[in-house]
Amino acid sequence: MERPLRPVTDWTSRTMAVVHEDRPEYPDPEGDFDRELDERQNESTRLPSGEDVQRRVLQVSECYVGGDLDRLVEGCKALNIEPDNPFGGPDIYEWADSVRRTSSTGGWVVAGSLYRRGTERKWMDDIAADLPEDFDRVRLKAMSPIPSVVVLLATFTLSDESANALNDELNTNRYLRIDTVGRGLRHHTAFHRKQAAIAQERPRVREAAGQWVARIFPGTMIADFKKASLPAIEVITTKVAAPFTRPQLPDVPVEEISSRLEDYRYLLSIDVEGDAYTGPSTPDWKIATSFRPDDDPWTIVCGHKLTVDESPRDGVTFGGPYTDDHFIENRFGGLMVRWAIKCLIECYEGTIAQLRDDLARNPTREKSRWNFIKQVGQNALRTETIDSLERASKLLSNTIFDATIVSNEVGKWVRARRPGTAEQRCRAEPRRPRVRLSDERGSGTHGEG
């Protein structure tokens, strides 16, 4: 008679029990019964076992440098985005024209909200579009964080089928599974199987979102720098199935709130180009996000500064109803902008040497293979000031990278090509011919008189 299945409480003892029973494979239990969660397992995996995927949001960005927004505008027209902005404020076409003329900077402008053709429209202002099958909706926003640089942010909401595909895989990972390989045993713990499932799923949806943006809105990184993939941030929200009584805030002490959130928590997994971080549970009114673009981690918190653990992990836990797409979009929009500009500068720094050689060989060339410096310089010439470059350098140097090289190179190009007044040209060039001629003529006339 076969032994009844027991709840999994200790992965090590369960493994040894299966080995001693000399069974090649232990089948997954069927039916729903109580099981104790292994806290150590939950802390060491991207998605703790026993939690269900609530929402998956993927953000992709592209940049447009030097006021060249034609491809951004053409993409909006191809998607049948109307000039009248239903979200309030200027529409994307009016905003793009203003940025091109004035190099103004400012907050976000909503270009449009799209839903996949053939599915149900959830919002009145959504426009039907041919989106990849993995996504139900995409929201397009643009921002000019620094002069001459525009960042497009596309926030994709994954379809239920795509999210449930990962959710089903996670459900199969709740129990230990052992496969026979030759004479030995290969142990597939939940940790390894989850990592494998996520590692296979994430690149696929990222690639689908990035290819859609690159096809509709080709920008500087794709069209000019030929970047293989666009910057992306993935946000996964999961919820524990255990019961939870929400504490009355702010009557309950913070320590007690944190302890209660352990029983019913949301896991926010932020994955930026493969790097992610998991922090401890935070109170209901806080959310901590962090990633490692370089060796120095940094944190964004809703008006609060938290201590960042130096050891990188796989997500950020937080409590409360922070699972709305718009909240995630607004909260991580600034993070996405910084990450996009950082990737843009990295592309630029990789081509700066070739740009110098190109300009040295043919300095009077009207069209250069590398457009970054010349386009930003042309914008400075049009506005008759390089103060915008100085502001850009200060802003960038205060973020996660140093843009001194950008400011220096653009300043050199502007000063060399900038048409100035006669007085400005006299300052830059020796005034010997004009001064001497005027003095000699003046003295000769006076002597003749």
Long-range contacts (C-beta under 8 A, 24 or more apart in sequence): 5-29, 7-33, 7-34, 7-35, 7-36, 8-35, 8-36, 8-38, 8-174, 8-175, 8-176, 9-36, 9-38, 10-38, 11-38, 11-41, 11-176, 11-189, 11-190, 14-176, 15-176, 15-178, 15-187, 18-176, 18-178, 19-178, 19-185, 24-179, 24-180, 25-177, 25-178, 25-179, 25-180, 26-176, 26-177, 26-178, 28-172, 28-175, 28-177, 29-175, 35-174, 41-189, 41-190, 41-191, 43-278, 44-191, 45-190, 45-191, 45-194, 45-195, 45-314, 46-194, 46-195, 46-198, 46-236, 46-269, 46-276, 46-314, 46-315, 47-170, 47-194, 47-198, 47-236, 47-238, 47-267, 47-269, 47-315, 48-238, 48-240, 48-267, 49-170, 49-173, 49-174, 49-190, 49-194, 50-174, 50-240, 50-241, 50-242, 51-170, 51-238, 51-239, 51-240, 51-241, 51-267, 52-167, 52-170, 52-238, 52-239, 52-241, 53-163, 53-164, 53-166, 53-167, 53-170, 53-236, 53-237, 53-238, 54-237, 54-238, 54-239, 54-266, 54-323, 55-157, 55-163, 55-235, 55-236, 55-237, 55-323, 55-325, 55-328, 56-157, 56-158, 56-162, 56-163, 56-166, 56-205, 56-234, 56-235, 56-236, 56-237, 57-155, 57-156, 57-157, 57-158, 57-234, 57-235, 57-237, 57-325, 57-328, 57-329, 58-135, 58-155, 58-156, 58-158, 58-205, 58-206, 58-209, 58-232, 58-233, 58-234, 58-235, 59-153, 59-154, 59-155, 59-156, 59-232, 59-233, 59-234, 59-235, 59-329, 59-332, 59-333, 59-336, 60-153, 60-154, 60-156, 60-206, 60-209, 60-210, 60-213, 60-230, 60-231, 60-232, 61-151, 61-152, 61-153, 61-154, 61-230, 61-231, 61-232, 61-336, 61-337, 61-339, 61-340, 62-151, 62-152, 62-154, 62-213, 62-214, 62-217, 62-218, 62-219, 62-220, 62-221, 62-222, 62-230, 62-340, 63-149, 63-150, 63-151, 63-152, 63-219, 63-220, 63-221, 63-340, 63-341, 63-344, 64-149, 64-150, 64-151, 64-152, 64-219, 64-220, 65-148, 65-149, 65-150, 65-220, 65-224, 65-344, 65-371, 65-372, 65-375, 65-376, 66-148, 66-371, 66-372, 66-374, 66-375, 66-376, 66-378, 66-379, 67-99, 67-100, 67-103, 67-148, 67-375, 67-378, 67-379, 68-220, 68-371, 68-375, 69-96, 69-99, 69-100, 69-150, 71-217, 71-218, 71-219, 71-223, 72-96, 72-142, 72-150, 72-152, 72-217, 72-219, 75-216, 75-217, 76-111, 76-112, 76-140, 78-216, 79-112, 79-114, 79-127, 79-129, 79-216, 80-127, 80-129, 81-111, 81-112, 81-127, 81-140, 85-109, 85-110, 86-125, 87-125, 92-140, 92-142, 95-142, 96-142, 96-150, 99-144, 99-150, 102-383, 103-144, 103-147, 103-148, 103-379, 103-382, 103-383, 103-388, 104-144, 104-147, 105-144, 105-145, 105-146, 105-147, 106-143, 106-144, 107-143, 108-141, 108-142, 108-143, 108-153, 108-333, 109-141, 109-142, 109-143, 110-139, 110-140, 110-141, 111-140, 111-141, 111-142, 111-152, 112-139, 112-140, 113-137, 113-138, 113-139, 113-140, 114-138, 114-139, 114-140, 116-159, 119-159, 131-212, 132-208, 132-209, 132-211, 132-212, 133-159, 133-161, 133-162, 134-158, 134-159, 134-162, 134-204, 134-205, 134-208, 134-209, 135-159, 135-162, 135-208, 135-209, 136-160, 137-325, 138-212, 139-325, 139-329, 141-329, 141-333, 143-333, 143-337, 145-337, 145-341, 145-395, 146-341, 146-388, 146-391, 146-392, 146-395, 146-396, 147-379, 147-388, 147-389, 147-391, 147-392, 148-375, 148-376, 148-379, 148-380, 148-388, 148-392, 149-341, 149-344, 149-392, 151-336, 151-337, 151-340, 151-341, 152-213, 152-217, 152-219, 153-329, 153-333, 153-336, 153-337, 154-209, 154-212, 154-213, 154-217, 155-325, 155-328, 155-329, 156-209, 157-325, 158-205, 162-205, 165-201, 166-197, 166-198, 166-201, 169-193, 169-194, 169-197, 169-201, 170-194, 170-197, 173-197, 202-234, 202-271, 205-234, 206-232, 206-234, 220-344, 220-347, 220-371, 220-372, 221-343, 221-344, 221-347, 224-370, 224-371, 224-372, 225-344, 225-347, 225-348, 225-350, 225-351, 227-343, 227-347, 231-272, 231-273, 231-336, 231-339, 231-340, 231-343, 232-272, 232-273, 233-270, 233-271, 233-272, 233-332, 233-335, 233-336, 233-339, 234-269, 234-270, 234-271, 235-268, 235-269, 235-270, 235-328, 235-332, 236-267, 236-268, 236-269, 236-271, 236-315, 237-266, 237-267, 237-268, 237-323, 237-328, 238-266, 238-267, 238-269, 239-264, 239-265, 239-266, 240-264, 240-265, 246-284, 247-284, 249-283, 249-284, 249-285, 254-283, 257-283, 257-284, 257-319, 258-282, 258-283, 261-317, 261-319, 264-319, 265-317, 265-318, 265-319, 266-317, 266-318, 266-319, 266-320, 266-322, 266-323, 267-315, 267-316, 267-317, 268-315, 268-316, 268-317, 268-318, 268-322, 269-314, 269-315, 269-316, 270-315, 270-316, 270-332, 272-335, 272-339, 273-339, 275-312, 276-312, 276-313, 276-314, 276-315, 277-308, 277-309, 277-312, 277-313, 277-314, 277-315, 277-316, 278-313, 278-314, 278-315, 278-316, 278-317, 279-306, 279-308, 279-309, 279-313, 279-316, 279-317, 280-317, 281-317, 281-318, 281-319, 282-306, 282-317, 282-318, 282-319, 283-319, 284-319, 284-320, 285-320, 286-318, 287-316, 287-318, 287-322, 287-331, 288-316, 288-318, 289-316, 289-331, 289-332, 289-335, 290-316, 291-335, 293-339, 293-342, 293-400, 293-401, 294-400, 294-401, 296-400, 298-400, 300-331, 300-334, 300-335, 302-331, 338-399, 338-400, 341-396, 341-399, 342-399, 342-400, 342-401, 345-396, 345-401, 345-403, 345-406, 348-372, 348-406, 349-405, 352-405, 352-409, 359-413, 373-409, 373-410, 373-413, 374-413, 376-410, 377-410, 377-413, 377-414, 377-417, 380-410, 380-414, 380-418, 381-414, 381-417, 381-418, 381-419, 386-410, 386-411, 386-414, 386-415, 389-414
